[in-house]
Amino acid sequence: MRSPGPPGFPSKRLLFTPGLAWRAVLPLLFLSVPALLTTQVWADPVKAWATGAYSFSDELGGFRITGASGIGTKEDPLVIKEELNTATPVTLTIRAIKPIEPFGKAGEVANSVMYMRIDVLNNSALPWVEFQFELQEILGQPSVFGDGLSFDQRNKTPDNIVSSNFADFERKFEPYDQLLFKDGKVDPLKSATFNFLITDYTPRWTFYIVQDPRIPTG
């Protein structure tokens, strides 16, 4: 039978009987639980970045936001800085944090017109040969033509869709609102910028942008 104490120490040297020992230890265990829970909660917090009339969140995972600025005008676009740790689709959550007023003053209200620039660091260890954005009013469901949310679908010849790394783009409005950047590449640990205009003529408090980096298939 093993001694209840460390090797070389007889059991009679225990300072407490087993019952007394447990009564002494249990309060310490309960006191440590809140500290452990607090450590767990704050170990990897999700941060929502507020700028202009909106907040931007990486709460759905796969990437992290590292900065946000601007109000959403052509002169002062909403600039979201991100780091993608995967080569699979990730979703940016956008919420209006000020009153919704279509065509109101940018920065003071959510006004349905959002000039945006996404700055993305490729931390996925794989090269990206295309990059697609998709708008969703309801998470997981396509944004159809009639919901008012689009990549400026009324403008047939947009001049504000530009990328630092891709020479061309393609827009689709049915059955998805998608913007695909192509003819280029983003190597691992390199960054790319994407500029575009989002319009939402029937605005909602929350909508989503699915970001899909494409890797070589061959």
C-alpha positions, 0 to 999 in steps of 0.5 A: 500500500502506497504512503499518502505522502511523498516518498521518504515521509511517513504518513504521521507527518501529515499536518491534516487528516484527509477530511480536514485537508479537503475542507482546507483545499476546497475553498481555494479551488472555488476561489480559483474558478472565477480567475480561470474563467476570466482567463479563458474568456479574455484569452482570445477576444473578438474585437469589433472595430467601429468607424464611420456609421458601422462596426466590423467584426471577425467574430465568425472566424478564420481571420482577424481584423487589425484596423478600421478607418474612414467614413465611406465616401469616395474621398475617405473610404471605409478601410478595413485591414485584415489578416487571413489565416486560411485559404477557405472562405471567411465572413466579415460581419458589418453592423450599422451603429448609427441611425439608418438614413438612405443618402444621409451624411456619411459618417453620421448615419448609415446612408446606403453608400459605402466606398470600401477598401479591404487590405488583406495580408495573406497568412495562409501559406498558399498563393491566391490566384483569385479573390472573390467577395460575396454580399449576404443580407442573411448569413448563408443565403444569397443576396438576390437582385431585388434586395437592394444590396449589391456591388453598385449594380446600377452602374454598368461601367464602374471605375471604382473597382480596383485591386493592387494585385489583380488586373481584372474583375467580374461582377455577378448579380444573379443568383448571387451578388459577387465580385471576383478579382482575377488575373493576378496573384497574392503570395504568402505573407504578401498583402493586396488591396481591393477597392469597390462600392457597396450600395444598399437601397433597402438597408438592414442593420446587419449584413455580411461579406464572404471573402473567398481567396482562390488557390491554384487547382493544378 
